Amino acid sequence: MDVDYITAGAKVKKKHMLRFLSQMEYMRAIERTMRRANFPLWFTKGYHPRPKMSFPIAIPTGVIDLAGYFELRLSPELLGETKMDELVRNFNRYAPRGLEMVAMKPMKKGEILRSIEYYSFRIIVEADEELMVDLNKKAVVGYHVKKTDKFFMIEYLTEKERLVRPDRLVDPNSTGGMVLFICTEAFNGNMEPVSKILEG
């Protein structure tokens, strides 16, 4: 069946105060920015047409997201000869502070969503004493803990389907110091970063 849209994969970063947006607010911020940047969005049919966007997971509120992959549909008629790089630049021109599009390119429907099987997270905790964290969970497939004079840094890899949330490993209210949660990358089943697929 012929389709009247182009499927594209995109990657955005959510940083600074925008990390406190809920998933719904985050999606609305992306949509508003694309509208302001005159993206050639494809809209659903019916009484309430909406842009079509799909996200693989909902990153927990409060987490800096450096691996914000999603899929969207573009109208070929409106896109015309516009290059994807130009759309990325326009997005970043209108994006609020803390929201940045890194890359976008045409892909097969569902390709970028199906490729993601793992996510890596980093937790940075300001703590003078030993930090007790239970990383012996089935969905954690690898981890590394580093200690400095003032900080603990925990990096771990978790399955997408059984995501181990960083705020479930470290309670930010119990440490008495600064805590940062960062989603650093997504990986496919061969442990290749998805950024390599999208940006390569």
Sequence and secondary structure as in RCSB ss.txt:
>XXXX:A:sequence
MDVDYITAGAKVKKKHMLRFLSQMEYMRAIERTMRRANFPLWFTKGYHPRPKMSFPIAIPTGVIDLAGYFELRLS
PELLGETKMDELVRNFNRYAPRGLEMVAMKPMKKGEILRSIEYYSFRIIVEADEELMVDLNKKAVVGYHVKKTDK
FFMIEYLTEKERLVRPDRLVDPNSTGGMVLFICTEAFNGNMEPVSKILEG
>XXXX:A:secstr
   SSEEEEEEEEE GGGGGS HHHHHHHHHHHHHHTT  B B  SSS  B EE S    TTEEEEEEEEEEEE 
HHHHTT  HHHHHHHHHHH  TTEEEEEEEE  TTHHHHH  EEEEEEEEE SS        TTEEEEEEEE SS
EEEEEEEEESTT   HHHHS TTTSSS EEEEEEEEE TTS BHHHHHH 
